[in-house]
């Protein structure tokens, strides 16, 4: 059962981005069902063996429970007087819709969408719980390896389609972002979100391998010779994976993605430079990692010189424009201010926002392009506090995983996972990766890895 659980989770995560980032309704239902089945089988096996929750399982359940409380309350039918007291704007919406004034109503203005959102929170919680159950400290790499293969495959496929000019995603002919690498995603920013998560993990693993290459005081020549030996194949493959993912991220031409991806990569390199236990990444290793990143930037220099710079120069004007994202964010703030206590209902943004959209904004917005504003607008102050607690908990777990890692290689891996999640969290300030099922599922798995690594391990010291 343990082996079946590991394979099941790894295969599901590897397949998650294939159907356009899993944004289709049937894909999320299928993945949630598979995760539920795997979790049920895991729980049954643990009960038969007399085991309890896996280490870290309570932490995962607490986080999932906190995020689920408000949506659960939003779906409970309440008497009209209580709805009017808790959510006056929602009560006015029901009155303007000329619904039965005596009927009990939910605080969510779109209960079906709230149920879907609640189901996905449960699916992500199940994913993180399965990671803690089947991937212990010594097996985390068994999950990170297929994730890195996934990121490399997505980037390679996207680059291949981009350079060929076919502009297809399997049999589907792309209609958007024809001039960017998107992998199997429709939106280049969501593909970039995947790269932002996985590129720092690849860099961290590469540096961990280089940290353990050769004797501690070997010179540059000895280390380069060691890279040509048979046992260096994994190191070279990791370098290739980092180069391909870096090239894919650059050619996505996602301003936020490239910016936060570089910040996450820089955070990993700084973690490698910070000595721990008297050891730090060798200069040769850092030089090789920098060379790999420079190699990844070559396709961007050839195919899009100056394009990112010009896009960055256009950003201030876009934000100031009355029809741009700043106008959408301002309208979302008004929407949240009208529903301060209970929110409009998880997943209800697309249906509620048109009532707040400025007349000059002609485009249809199903998301606020700012995950945190949208979460507060949909779940209110209570949901915002719950989300803040979960984010703070992740920061604590990341600090603990990095600080108490028993081995230098494990410390770097923890830093890479934390940097990837941090980069995605920053990306949420200007986009909606938190509403892309494939990315949230992979982020949940990485969070589960942090839970595993944050537990104190054996004090023995060994290389990566």
C-alpha positions in Angstrom: 0.0 0.0 0.0 2.9 2.3 0.8 4.4 1.8 -2.6 1.0 2.1 -4.4 0.4 5.3 -2.6 3.8 6.8 -3.6 3.2 5.8 -7.3 -0.4 7.1 -7.2 0.6 10.5 -5.8 3.6 10.9 -8.1 1.6 9.9 -11.3 -1.3 12.1 -10.4 1.0 15.2 -9.9 2.8 14.4 -13.1 -0.4 14.3 -15.0 -2.1 17.3 -13.4 -0.9 20.0 -15.8 -1.5 18.0 -19.0 -5.2 19.0 -19.6 -4.4 22.7 -19.9 -3.4 23.0 -16.2 -6.5 21.0 -15.1 -8.8 24.0 -15.5 -11.5 21.8 -17.0 -14.3 20.9 -14.6 -14.1 17.2 -15.2 -10.4 17.1 -14.5 -10.7 18.6 -11.0 -13.5 16.2 -10.2 -11.5 13.3 -11.4 -8.3 14.3 -9.5 -10.3 14.9 -6.3 -11.9 11.5 -6.7 -8.5 9.8 -7.2 -7.0 11.6 -4.2 -10.0 10.7 -2.1 -9.6 7.0 -3.1 -5.9 7.0 -2.3 -6.5 8.7 1.0 -9.2 6.2 1.9 -7.0 3.2 1.1 -4.1 4.8 3.0 -6.4 5.3 6.1 -7.7 1.8 5.9 -4.2 0.3 5.7 -3.1 2.4 8.7 -6.1 1.4 10.7 -5.4 -2.3 10.0 -1.9 -1.9 11.1 -2.9 0.0 14.2 -1.2 3.2 13.1 -2.4 6.7 13.7 -2.0 9.9 11.7 1.3 10.2 9.8 3.9 12.5 11.3 2.8 16.0 10.4 -0.7 14.9 9.6 -2.3 17.0 12.3 -0.6 20.1 10.9 -2.0 19.4 7.4 -5.5 18.7 8.7 -5.4 21.9 10.8 -4.5 24.0 7.8 -7.1 22.4 5.6 -9.7 22.7 8.4 -9.0 26.4 8.9 -9.4 27.1 5.2 -12.6 25.1 5.1 -14.5 26.7 8.0 -15.8 29.8 6.3 -16.9 28.1 3.0 -18.7 25.5 5.1 -20.6 28.2 7.0 -21.3 30.0 3.7 -23.1 26.9 2.4 -25.5 26.5 5.4 -29.0 27.8 4.7 -29.9 30.5 7.2 -33.1 32.4 8.1 -33.5 35.7 6.2 -33.0 37.8 9.4 -29.7 36.2 10.2 -28.5 36.6 6.6 -29.5 40.3 6.8 -27.5 40.7 10.0 -24.4 38.9 8.9 -24.3 40.0 5.2 -26.6 43.0 4.4 -25.3 43.3 0.9 -26.1 39.6 0.2 -29.6 40.1 1.6 -30.1 43.1 -0.7 -28.9 40.9 -3.6 -31.6 38.3 -2.8 -34.2 41.0 -2.4 -33.3 42.6 -5.8 -33.5 39.2 -7.4 -37.2 39.0 -6.2 -36.7 35.7 -4.5 -39.0 34.3 -1.8 -38.4 36.7 1.1 -39.3 34.0 3.7 -37.0 31.3 2.3 -33.8 30.4 4.0 -30.7 31.4 2.0 -27.0 30.8 2.1 -24.3 33.5 2.7 -22.7 32.4 -0.5 -24.2 34.0 -3.5 -23.1 31.0 -5.6 -23.4 27.9 -3.5 -22.4 25.5 -6.4 -19.1 27.4 -6.9 -18.5 27.4 -3.2 -19.1 23.6 -3.0 -16.5 23.2 -5.9 -14.0 25.4 -4.1 -14.5 23.5 -0.8 -14.0 20.2 -2.7 -10.7 21.4 -4.1 -9.5 22.6 -0.7 -10.2 19.0 0.5 -8.4 17.6 -2.5 -5.3 19.7 -1.8 -5.4 18.8 1.9 -5.6 15.1 0.9 -2.6 15.6 -1.4 -0.5 17.1 1.3 -1.7 14.4 3.8 -0.7 11.6 1.4 2.7 13.2 1.0 3.3 13.0 4.8 2.0 9.5 4.8 4.0 8.0 2.0 7.1 10.2 1.7 9.2 10.3 4.8 12.3 12.3 5.2 14.4 9.8 3.3 11.9 9.5 0.5 11.1 13.2 -0.3 13.4 13.0 -3.3 11.2 10.2 -4.7 8.5 12.8 -5.0 10.7 15.7 -6.1 12.2 13.7 -8.9 9.0 13.2 -10.9 8.1 16.8 -10.2 11.4 18.0 -11.7 10.8 15.6 -14.6 7.3 17.2 -15.0 8.7 20.7 -15.0 11.4 19.8 -17.5 8.9 18.0 -19.8 6.5 21.0 -19.7 9.3 23.4 -20.5 10.8 21.3 -23.3 7.4 20.7 -24.9 6.6 24.3 -24.8 9.9 25.4 -26.2 9.6 22.8 -29.0 6.1 24.1 -30.0 7.3 27.7 -29.7 10.4 27.2 -31.9 8.5 25.1 -34.5 5.8 27.8 -34.9 3.0 25.1 -34.8 1.4 26.8 -31.7 -0.5 23.7 -30.6 -1.2 22.0 -27.3 -1.5 18.4 -28.4 -4.4 18.5 -30.8 -5.7 21.9 -29.6 -4.7 24.9 -31.7 -3.6 27.8 -29.5 -5.5 31.0 -29.8 -3.8 33.0 -27.0 -0.1 33.8 -26.2 1.1 32.5 -29.6 4.4 34.3 -29.1 5.2 32.7 -25.7 6.1 29.3 -24.3 3.1 28.0 -22.3 3.8 24.2 -22.1 0.4 22.5 -21.9 -1.2 25.6 -20.2 -3.4 28.1 -22.0 -2.0 31.1 -20.1 1.8 31.8 -20.1 1.6 33.2 -16.5 0.3 30.0 -15.1 3.0 28.0 -16.9 5.4 30.5 -15.5 3.9 29.8 -12.0 4.8 26.1 -12.4 8.4 27.0 -13.4 8.6 29.5 -10.4 7.8 26.6 -8.1 10.0 23.9 -9.6 13.1 25.8 -10.9 14.3 26.7 -7.3 13.9 23.0 -6.4 16.1 21.9 -9.3 18.8 24.5 -8.5 18.8 23.4 -4.8 19.1 19.8 -5.7 21.9 20.6 -8.2 23.8 22.6 -5.6 23.3 19.8 -3.1 24.8 17.3 -5.5 27.7 19.6 -6.2 28.3 20.2 -2.5 28.9 16.5 -2.2 31.1 16.0 -5.2 34.6 15.2 -4.5 36.7 15.7 -1.4 36.0 18.7 0.8 39.1 20.6 -0.2 39.4 19.5 -3.8 40.3 22.2 -6.3 38.4 23.3 -9.4 40.2 20.8 -11.6 39.5 17.8 -9.4 35.8 18.8 -9.1 35.5 19.2 -12.9 37.1 15.8 -13.3 34.7 14.3 -10.8 31.7 15.6 -12.9 32.9 13.4 -15.8 32.7 10.2 -13.7 29.8 7.7 -14.0 28.2 8.7 -10.7 27.9 12.3 -12.0 25.1 11.4 -14.5 22.4 12.6 -12.1 24.3 15.9 -11.6 24.5 16.5 -15.3 20.8 15.6 -15.8 19.9 18.0 -13.0 21.9 20.8 -14.7 20.1 20.0 -18.0 16.7 20.1 -16.2 17.5 23.5 -14.6 18.7 24.9 -18.0 15.5 23.7 -19.8 13.2 25.0 -17.1 15.0 28.3 -16.9 14.8 28.7 -20.7 11.1 27.9 -20.6 10.5 30.5 -17.9 12.3 33.2 -19.8 10.6 32.4 -23.1 7.2 32.6 -21.4 7.7 36.3 -21.3 5.8 36.5 -18.1 7.0 39.6 -16.3 5.9 38.5 -12.9 7.0 35.0 -13.5 10.5 35.9 -14.6 10.9 38.4 -11.8 9.8 36.1 -9.0 11.6 33.1 -10.5 14.8 35.0 -10.4 14.2 36.1 -6.8 13.5 32.5 -5.8 16.7 31.3 -7.6 18.7 34.0 -5.9 17.2 32.9 -2.5 18.5 29.4 -3.1 21.9 30.6 -4.0 22.1 32.7 -0.9 21.1 29.7 1.2 23.9 27.8 -0.4 26.4 30.6 0.4 25.2 30.7 4.0 27.5 28.3 5.9 25.8 25.6 8.0 27.7 23.1 10.1 30.9 24.5 8.7 30.0 23.7 5.1 28.8 25.8 2.2 28.4 25.2 -1.5 31.8 25.0 -3.2 32.7 28.0 -5.4 33.0 25.7 -8.4 29.5 24.4 -7.8 28.1 27.9 -7.6 30.0 28.8 -10.7 28.5 25.8 -12.6 25.0 26.6 -11.3 25.5 30.2 -12.5 26.7 28.9 -15.9 23.6 26.7 -16.2 21.3 29.7 -15.5 23.3 31.8 -18.1 22.8 28.9 -20.6 19.1 29.0 -19.9 19.0 32.7 -20.7 20.5 32.2 -24.2 17.3 31.3 -26.0 15.7 34.5 -24.5 18.6 36.6 -25.7 18.3 35.1 -29.2 14.5 35.1 -29.6 13.4 38.0 -27.5 16.1 40.6 -26.9 14.6 43.6 -25.2 11.1 42.2 -25.1 10.9 41.7 -21.4 12.4 45.1 -20.8 9.8 46.8 -23.0 7.0 44.8 -21.3 8.3 46.0 -17.9 8.4 49.5 -19.2 4.7 49.3 -20.2 3.7 48.1 -16.7 3.3 51.5 -15.0 1.0 52.7 -17.7 -1.0 49.5 -17.6 -1.5 49.8 -13.8 -2.5 53.5 -14.0 -5.0 52.9 -16.8 -8.6 53.1 -15.7 -9.3 49.9 -17.7 -6.4 47.8 -16.3 -5.8 45.6 -13.3 -5.6 48.5 -10.9 -9.3 49.3 -11.8 -10.2 45.7 -11.2 -8.4 45.6 -7.9 -10.1 48.8 -6.7 -13.5 47.3 -7.7 -12.6 44.1 -5.8 -11.8 46.2 -2.7 -15.3 47.8 -2.9 -16.7 44.3 -3.3 -14.9 43.1 -0.2 -15.9 46.3 1.8 -19.6 45.5 1.0 -19.2 42.0 2.3 -16.8 42.4 5.2 -17.9 39.6 7.6 -19.0 36.6 5.4 -17.7 37.5 1.9 -19.6 36.7 -1.2 -18.9 33.0 -1.2 -15.8 31.1 -2.2 -15.6 30.8 -6.0 -18.4 33.4 -6.5 -16.1 36.2 -7.9 -17.1 35.7 -11.6 -20.8 36.1 -10.8 -20.6 38.9 -8.3 -17.9 41.1 -9.8 -20.0 42.4 -12.8 -22.1 44.4 -10.3 -18.9 46.2 -9.2 -17.0 46.4 -12.5 -16.4 50.0 -13.7 -18.1 50.9 -17.0 -14.8 51.6 -18.6 -13.6 48.0 -18.0 -15.1 46.1 -20.9 -13.2 42.8 -20.5 -14.8 39.9 -18.6 -12.9 39.1 -15.4 -13.6 35.8 -13.8 -10.7 36.4 -11.3 -9.3 39.5 -9.7 -5.7 38.8 -10.8 -4.8 39.2 -7.2 -5.3 36.0 -5.2 -5.3 37.6 -1.8 -7.8 40.3 -2.6 -10.1 37.8 -4.2 -9.9 35.4 -1.2 -10.8 38.2 1.2 -13.7 39.4 -1.1 -15.0 35.9 -1.3 -14.5 34.7 2.4 -14.5 38.0 4.3 -12.4 39.0 7.3 -12.7 35.5 8.9 -11.4 33.8 5.8 -8.6 36.4 5.5 -7.5 35.6 9.0 -7.6 31.9 8.4 -5.5 32.3 5.2 -3.0 34.5 7.1 -2.6 31.9 9.8 -1.9 29.2 7.2 0.7 31.3 5.4 2.4 32.2 8.7 2.4 28.5 9.5 4.2 27.7 6.2 6.8 30.3 7.0 7.4 28.7 10.4 7.6 25.2 8.8 10.1 26.5 6.2 12.3 28.1 8.8 12.2 24.9 10.9 13.0 22.7 7.9 16.0 24.8 6.9 17.3 25.4 10.4 17.0 21.8 11.7 18.0 19.9 8.6 20.3 17.1 9.7 22.3 17.2 6.4 23.5 20.0 4.2 21.9 18.6 1.1 18.5 18.3 2.9 18.9 21.9 4.1 19.3 23.1 0.5 16.3 21.0 -0.7 14.2 22.6 2.0 15.4 26.0 1.0 14.5 25.3 -2.7 11.0 24.1 -1.8 10.5 27.1 0.4 11.8 29.5 -2.3 9.5 27.9 -4.9 6.4 28.3 -2.7 7.5 31.8 -1.8 7.9 32.7 -5.4 4.4 31.4 -6.2 3.0 33.3 -3.2 4.5 36.5 -4.5 3.2 35.8 -8.0 -0.3 35.7 -6.4 0.0 39.5 -5.8 -0.5 40.1 -9.6 -2.1 36.9 -10.9 -4.3 34.0 -10.0 -2.2 30.9 -9.9 -4.0 30.0 -6.7 -7.1 29.3 -8.8 -5.2 27.0 -11.3 -5.9 23.4 -10.0 -2.6 21.9 -11.3 -0.5 24.6 -9.6 -2.4 24.5 -6.3 -2.1 20.7 -6.3 1.7 20.8 -6.8 2.0 23.6 -4.3 0.1 21.4 -1.8 2.5 18.5 -2.4 5.5 20.8 -1.9 3.9 22.1 1.3 3.6 18.5 2.4 7.3 18.0 1.8 8.0 21.0 4.0 5.9 19.4 6.7 8.0 16.2 6.4 11.3 18.1 6.4 10.4 20.3 9.3 10.4 17.4 11.7 13.6 16.8 13.5 15.6 14.1 11.9 18.7 12.0 12.9 21.7 14.1 13.8 24.0 12.1 11.6 25.9 14.0 8.9 26.1 12.8 5.3 26.4 14.3 1.9 23.5 14.8 -0.6 
